[in-house]
Amino acid sequence: MSFFDYLPAYILNHSPKIIAAFEMDFLRNLPAFQKAIPQSEKFTLFLQLGWSAELPEVAQELKTRLAEAQKAFPEARFIILANAPKEEEIIKNFCEVFLASHNAFLDPSRYPLAKATPRKFAAVYIARITPFKRHELAEKVQNLHLIGSYAEKEKEYFSQTIARFPNAKWSQKIPSFFIGRRICEAACGLALSAVEGAMFSCGEYSLCGIPVVNTRNLGGRDTLLPEFAVRYADDTADSVAENVEHFVNDPIDPAEIRNGFLRLAQPQKELVQDLINSIAGKKVPLPHKLNIRCRLLPHTKLFHGIRRK
């Protein structure tokens, strides 16, 4: 086992121990965490939701796996951070839960504010090219920038999908520190899945000050979107294109969008910050995305990671 092989979690505070992870990153790797963490150790675990717990089968798996984890770590305190109010209502029946979208933990300083000038693209869609992202709904958008890679096992799907966009620009990968610059080049951002989690891209769009063409969905991405900066399209390519054109022709002040998002996000972030501070007995810095599912420097992993054993 490599010395640099770490489990998908981040230690926010060492004493007392406070850990953050995405729910299934921890729960589906429970045997590995059992090897790395003594059963008798006391710690608090904050679990963010990566997929909509409004779906009965997702909620049931979460409940079942969580019971296994609580049995494996009887001294631990498990806290789930829900992305949507309905998720909070469901989860409170079997676990301590708070409404705090994972988008509330995006670091605003990483995202420049779009300039109120004509944009290079009508729309940008940051999304892995996979079926649930429903890229086909964007095929009638003119002047589109697609940003996202694909899984090797879905290469055929990728080839078929990208062929539907002969006039769009496609960027397979953009470093996270530069993603804001690309967002600022578009008049609006797209969010087209019917179900997923809170979708980090939605928060990133808002922090850069561009509005969102959205579809009805489960997963909580609507929770922090300012009402004045989102339009809901039907599940058709025509409707998506029409709503994109609306934002191209009728732009919104980027600062208003960013501030609207922050007004919605701040109470949720403060709730978690206060809770963590009360557990730790001191102020604990909350890093960008809580540093989970992020690329971390080696020294950060060394001091805040959980090494696989």
ZABA-818609 format. One record per residue (C-alpha): residue in three letters; chain; x negated, y negated, z; residue number from 1. Coordinates in steps of 0.001 Angstrom, whole numbers, plus 500000, padded with zeros to 6 digits. Layout:
<atoms>
 res chain      x      y      z   n
 ALA     A      X      Y      Z NUM
...
</atoms>
This chain:
<atoms>
 res chain      x      y      z   n
 MET     A 500000 500000 500000   1
 SER     A 498598 496620 499010   2
 PHE     A 497776 494134 501749   3
 PHE     A 499608 491543 499662   4
 ASP     A 502824 493569 499311   5
 TYR     A 505553 491688 501176   6
 LEU     A 509224 492356 501751   7
 PRO     A 511863 489945 500360   8
 ALA     A 512309 487760 503440   9
 TYR     A 510812 484648 505043  10
 ILE     A 509971 484011 508689  11
 LEU     A 511255 480530 509498  12
 ASN     A 510047 480683 513106  13
 HIS     A 507800 483173 514902  14
 SER     A 508737 482778 518560  15
 PRO     A 511584 483407 518870  16
 LYS     A 511609 485127 515501  17
 ILE     A 514036 483721 512926  18
 ILE     A 514139 485359 509499  19
 ALA     A 515937 484370 506286  20
 ALA     A 516777 486704 503401  21
 PHE     A 519381 487318 500758  22
 GLU     A 521873 489856 501991  23
 MET     A 521151 492758 499662  24
 ASP     A 517425 492011 499557  25
 PHE     A 517436 492955 503231  26
 LEU     A 520270 495474 503465  27
 ARG     A 519306 497582 500450  28
 ASN     A 515692 497626 501637  29
 LEU     A 516621 498508 505205  30
 PRO     A 514256 501539 505492  31
 ALA     A 511315 499359 504492  32
 PHE     A 512273 496686 507028  33
 GLN     A 512620 499399 509697  34
 LYS     A 509019 500403 509042  35
 ALA     A 507812 496799 509194  36
 ILE     A 509798 495579 512225  37
 PRO     A 510016 497478 515534  38
 GLN     A 513566 498600 516384  39
 SER     A 513334 496978 519812  40
 GLU     A 512275 493568 518489  41
 LYS     A 514641 490675 519053  42
 PHE     A 515143 488376 516115  43
 THR     A 517804 486301 514385  44
 LEU     A 518453 487060 510747  45
 PHE     A 520158 484568 508435  46
 LEU     A 521556 486280 505362  47
 GLN     A 522525 484295 502290  48
 LEU     A 524991 485707 499777  49
 GLY     A 523737 486449 496289  50
 TRP     A 527088 487636 494939  51
 SER     A 530709 486820 495664  52
 ALA     A 532021 488484 498814  53
 GLU     A 535525 487562 497679  54
 LEU     A 535456 490782 495678  55
 PRO     A 536751 493611 497921  56
 GLU     A 534079 496077 496836  57
 VAL     A 531316 493552 497565  58
 ALA     A 532743 492707 500975  59
 GLN     A 533071 496410 501812  60
 GLU     A 529472 497168 500848  61
 LEU     A 528329 494187 502895  62
 LYS     A 530327 495395 505909  63
 THR     A 529069 498975 505620  64
 ARG     A 525416 498101 505094  65
 LEU     A 525522 495461 507813  66
 ALA     A 526790 498038 510301  67
 GLU     A 523826 500236 509382  68
 ALA     A 521444 497323 509887  69
 GLN     A 522954 496441 513256  70
 LYS     A 522492 500046 514324  71
 ALA     A 518895 500000 513097  72
 PHE     A 518150 496736 514936  73
 PRO     A 520406 496674 518016  74
 GLU     A 518572 493703 519544  75
 ALA     A 518944 491502 516460  76
 ARG     A 521490 488758 515820  77
 PHE     A 522910 488766 512295  78
 ILE     A 524323 485545 510822  79
 ILE     A 525736 485315 507313  80
 LEU     A 525796 482039 505394  81
 ALA     A 528828 482026 503105  82
 ASN     A 528947 480043 499867  83
 ALA     A 532745 479703 499707  84
 PRO     A 535471 479114 502329  85
 LYS     A 537271 482323 501337  86
 GLU     A 534093 484302 501937  87
 GLU     A 533861 482843 505419  88
 GLU     A 537436 483986 506143  89
 ILE     A 536678 487526 504966  90
 ILE     A 533313 487941 506676  91
 LYS     A 534319 486559 510070  92
 ASN     A 536209 489809 510653  93
 PHE     A 532964 491786 510892  94
 CYS     A 530043 489366 511354  95
 GLU     A 529088 485947 512648  96
 VAL     A 529369 483614 509674  97
 PHE     A 529064 479944 508763  98
 LEU     A 529944 478091 505571  99
 ALA     A 526612 476891 504203 100
 SER     A 525997 477208 500478 101
 HIS     A 522494 478240 499498 102
 ASN     A 522470 475171 497236 103
 ALA     A 522458 472982 500348 104
 PHE     A 518844 474054 500911 105
 LEU     A 517516 472776 497600 106
 ASP     A 514804 470166 498191 107
 PRO     A 516024 466932 496519 108
 SER     A 512460 465642 496123 109
 ARG     A 511809 468324 493513 110
 TYR     A 514456 466946 491158 111
 PRO     A 514084 463669 489268 112
 LEU     A 517155 461580 488564 113
 ALA     A 518271 461459 484945 114
 LYS     A 518071 458098 483240 115
 ALA     A 521299 456496 482074 116
 THR     A 520251 456580 478428 117
 PRO     A 521209 458813 475462 118
 ARG     A 520019 462343 476151 119
 LYS     A 518066 464734 473950 120
 PHE     A 520657 467529 474362 121
 ALA     A 524415 467580 474753 122
 ALA     A 524191 470401 477292 123
 VAL     A 521748 472661 479088 124
 TYR     A 522493 476150 480379 125
 ILE     A 520005 477595 482851 126
 ALA     A 520868 481259 483107 127
 ARG     A 519291 484639 482589 128
 ILE     A 520613 486053 479335 129
 THR     A 522768 488820 480710 130
 PRO     A 526448 489676 480132 131
 PHE     A 527927 488161 483310 132
 LYS     A 526561 484721 482365 133
 ARG     A 528897 484677 479327 134
 HIS     A 526666 482718 476967 135
 GLU     A 529139 483353 474164 136
 LEU     A 531375 480655 475622 137
 ALA     A 528731 478083 474660 138
 GLU     A 528304 479087 471019 139
 LYS     A 530282 476106 469689 140
 VAL     A 528324 473526 471682 141
 GLN     A 526273 471360 469374 142
 ASN     A 522725 470396 470406 143
 LEU     A 522325 472953 473195 144
 HIS     A 519289 473914 475283 145
 LEU     A 519301 477432 476686 146
 ILE     A 516819 478183 479460 147
 GLY     A 516473 481712 480735 148
 SER     A 514705 485016 480275 149
 TYR     A 516114 488522 480062 150
 ALA     A 515552 491943 481547 151
 GLU     A 513662 494365 479352 152
 LYS     A 516517 496879 479661 153
 GLU     A 518848 494231 478180 154
 LYS     A 516587 493277 475290 155
 GLU     A 519107 494406 472679 156
 TYR     A 521830 492328 474353 157
 PHE     A 519467 489363 474405 158
 SER     A 518704 489720 470683 159
 GLN     A 522403 489900 469825 160
 THR     A 523236 486948 472031 161
 ILE     A 520450 484610 470971 162
 ALA     A 521347 485283 467329 163
 ARG     A 524638 483498 468009 164
 PHE     A 522704 480271 468632 165
 PRO     A 520647 479606 465497 166
 ASN     A 520634 475849 466110 167
 ALA     A 520059 475853 469868 168
 LYS     A 516707 475472 471550 169
 TRP     A 515764 478430 473725 170
 SER     A 513126 478266 476451 171
 GLN     A 512342 481608 478039 172
 LYS     A 510663 480209 481134 173
 ILE     A 510061 476769 482614 174
 PRO     A 508050 476402 485857 175
 SER     A 510297 475496 488786 176
 PHE     A 508492 472209 489429 177
 PHE     A 509327 471065 485878 178
 ILE     A 512886 472355 485569 179
 GLY     A 514302 469001 486685 180
 ARG     A 512705 467222 483735 181
 ARG     A 514437 469546 481314 182
 ILE     A 517783 469141 483097 183
 CYS     A 517480 465364 482785 184
 GLU     A 517319 465694 478998 185
 ALA     A 520935 466900 478805 186
 ALA     A 524256 465090 479086 187
 CYS     A 525700 467922 481180 188
 GLY     A 524997 471379 482552 189
 LEU     A 526941 474571 481897 190
 ALA     A 528233 477113 484435 191
 LEU     A 530096 479843 482570 192
 SER     A 530134 483044 484633 193
 ALA     A 533398 484364 486040 194
 VAL     A 531753 485726 489180 195
 GLU     A 528319 485519 490813 196
 GLY     A 526873 483640 493782 197
 ALA     A 526649 479882 494300 198
 MET     A 524381 479513 491235 199
 PHE     A 521304 477463 492091 200
 SER     A 521457 475773 488689 201
 CYS     A 524685 474015 489635 202
 GLY     A 522975 472341 492564 203
 GLU     A 519998 471490 490390 204
 TYR     A 522240 469885 487766 205
 SER     A 523856 467730 490448 206
 LEU     A 520580 466693 492067 207
 CYS     A 519347 465523 488662 208
 GLY     A 522566 463558 488250 209
 ILE     A 524195 465369 485335 210
 PRO     A 527818 466590 485443 211
 VAL     A 528917 470197 485004 212
 VAL     A 531198 471920 482520 213
 ASN     A 532483 474752 484644 214
 THR     A 534810 477740 484306 215
 ARG     A 537077 479151 486995 216
 ASN     A 535012 481529 489067 217
 LEU     A 534325 483415 492273 218
 GLY     A 531087 482922 494173 219
 GLY     A 531154 479421 495641 220
 ARG     A 529383 477271 493072 221
 ASP     A 532298 474805 493220 222
 THR     A 531799 474141 496944 223
 LEU     A 529201 471384 496520 224
 LEU     A 530148 470050 493076 225
 PRO     A 531502 466473 493288 226
 GLU     A 535053 466531 491894 227
 PHE     A 534436 463522 489655 228
 ALA     A 531430 465200 488017 229
 VAL     A 532923 468539 486961 230
 ARG     A 535368 469547 484233 231
 TYR     A 536929 472996 484087 232
 ALA     A 536999 474615 480684 233
 ASP     A 539184 477517 479657 234
 ASP     A 537383 480763 478895 235
 THR     A 537026 479872 475228 236
 ALA     A 534164 478472 473175 237
 ASP     A 536392 475688 471851 238
 SER     A 537310 474497 475334 239
 VAL     A 533711 474528 476543 240
 ALA     A 532580 472513 473513 241
 GLU     A 535412 469987 473969 242
 ASN     A 534486 469393 477602 243
 VAL     A 530822 468986 476737 244
 GLU     A 531773 466325 474205 245
 HIS     A 533732 464518 476909 246
 PHE     A 530606 464068 479019 247
 VAL     A 528524 463121 475974 248
 ASN     A 530987 460339 475151 249
 ASP     A 531887 459321 478695 250
 PRO     A 528772 459622 480889 251
 ILE     A 528738 459245 484679 252
 ASP     A 526157 457292 486663 253
 PRO     A 523508 459897 487624 254
 ALA     A 522980 458351 491070 255
 GLU     A 526683 458748 491870 256
 ILE     A 526547 462453 491020 257
 ARG     A 523416 463066 493090 258
 ASN     A 524801 461143 496062 259
 GLY     A 528133 462943 495769 260
 PHE     A 526378 466300 495936 261
 LEU     A 524269 465250 498915 262
 ARG     A 527339 464035 500813 263
 LEU     A 528868 467491 500438 264
 ALA     A 525645 469411 501122 265
 GLN     A 524355 467470 504117 266
 PRO     A 526917 468662 506719 267
 GLN     A 526308 472299 505769 268
 LYS     A 522542 471918 505904 269
 GLU     A 522746 470065 509226 270
 LEU     A 524957 472787 510691 271
 VAL     A 522324 475425 509937 272
 GLN     A 519474 473134 510970 273
 ASP     A 521110 472491 514347 274
 LEU     A 521811 476194 514820 275
 ILE     A 518233 477185 514036 276
 ASN     A 516870 474422 516268 277
 SER     A 519055 475611 519143 278
 ILE     A 517749 479170 518741 279
 ALA     A 514120 478095 518416 280
 GLY     A 514264 475407 521068 281
 LYS     A 512545 472980 518702 282
 LYS     A 512853 471424 515263 283
 VAL     A 512181 474052 512600 284
 PRO     A 511453 472757 509082 285
 LEU     A 513788 474193 506444 286
 PRO     A 511808 474680 503216 287
 HIS     A 513141 474567 499675 288
 LYS     A 515642 477431 499228 289
 LEU     A 514481 478614 502676 290
 ASN     A 511534 480021 500688 291
 ILE     A 513437 483157 499718 292
 ARG     A 513375 484354 496122 293
 CYS     A 510671 481730 495614 294
 ARG     A 507131 482141 494391 295
 LEU     A 504971 481547 497457 296
 LEU     A 501281 480782 497820 297
 PRO     A 499192 483558 499416 298
 HIS     A 498611 481654 502657 299
 THR     A 502346 480972 502981 300
 LYS     A 503073 484673 502608 301
 LEU     A 500369 485481 505127 302
 PHE     A 501870 483271 507832 303
 HIS     A 505572 483584 507001 304
 GLY     A 505965 486892 505183 305
 ILE     A 506809 490396 506403 306
 ARG     A 504204 492784 505080 307
 ARG     A 505384 496116 503801 308
 LYS     A 504022 499102 505733 309
</atoms>
